[in-house]
Amino acid sequence: MTATDLGSPRASRPRRGTAGWVAALIFALLYAFVAFEGLSNLIGLLQSFALVDAELSAAAVAALVGLVVVPVLVFVIILWGTRRTSTLKAALVFIAGLAAVAVLTLDLQNLFQQVL
């Protein structure tokens, strides 16, 4: 007898279906928009400071890198964590993740301003 014959909870859970992947793709675009905004801030500020021969502190650069990394990391964690949930539950978690990313990016922007 295998684990699937015994009706284990793991075997009975559905995997992400087509609707789940479509929802994940839509949310991937939203998270990518936030990450792109962070990347444009990173590149633009590094170039601006280089033009006036000024250097950013390591904490300021770390805050700017965080603006790029946080949305990607949160999306990957949610994508992995919702792989066996319904599409509606996954969408709700993605929305909550977007709210968390918004809070974290505002905190990182505030940190950047403080360390300048």
N, C-alpha and C positions, 0 to 999 in steps of 0.2 A: 504494500500500500504506500502511496505517496502522500505528500502533504496536501495535494489538491483533492485526493480522494476523501480525506478527512474533513474537508470543508473548512480549512484554516482561514482566519480572517484576511490574511495577506493575499491568498489566492482569490478570494471572492471580491476584492476591491477592483473596480474598473480603473483602467489607465486613462490618461488624458485622451479624449476623443478629438474629432475634427473641430468641433465648436470650441473646445478648450484650447486648441492650438491657435485658432483664429483670435480668440480673446487674448491669448498670450502674445501674439504678434502685434495686436493693436496696442497693448500696454507696453510692449517692447519699444514701439515708436515713441510713446510718451516719455518713457524713461530715457530713451536715446536723446530726445529733445533736451531734457534737463542735463544730461551728460555733455552734450554738444555745447550748451550754454556755458558750462563750467570749463570746457576745453577752450572755448573762445576767450573767456576771461583769463585763463592761464596764459595763452599765447599772446593776447593783446597787452596784458600788463607786463609780461616779461619783455616784450618788444618796446613798450613805452619807457620802461625803466632803463633799458639798454640805450635808447636814444639820448637820454639825458645823463648817461654815464653814472647811474645810481644802481645800487644793488638791493635786492630784496633780502630780508632776513630768511633764515631757514624755516622759521615758524610761518612766515607769510607764504613761502612757496609750498609748505606742507598743507596749509589751509586751501590754497588754490588747487593742489593736486587732489585733495579730499573732495573738492567740488566735482571732480571728474569721476573719482573712484566710488563715492558713496552711492550714486544712482545705479551704477552697474552692479555693484556688490549686492545691494538690496534686491534688484531684479533677479539676479541669479539665485539668491537664497529663496525668494518667493517662488520662482519657477520650479526649483527642486522640491520645495516644501509642499507645493500644491499638486504634485504630479498624480496623486491618486484621489483627488477631491473632485466634486462636481464643478461644472463651469461657473455656476453662480457663486459658489463659495470661493473659488479661485479669483473671480473678478472682484469680490469684496475684499479679499486679502491684497490684491494688487492696488485697489483704491486706497486702502489703509497704508500700504507701502509708499504710495505717492505722497500721502500726507506726511508720513515720517520723513521722507526724503526732503520735502519742502521745509520742514522744521530743521533738519540737520544742515541743509544748505544755507538757511538763514543764519544758523549758529556759526557755520564756517565763515560766512561773509562778515559777520560781526567780529569773529576772531581775527580775520585778516585786517579789518580796520583798526582793531586794538593794537596789533603788533606792528603796524606801520609806524 
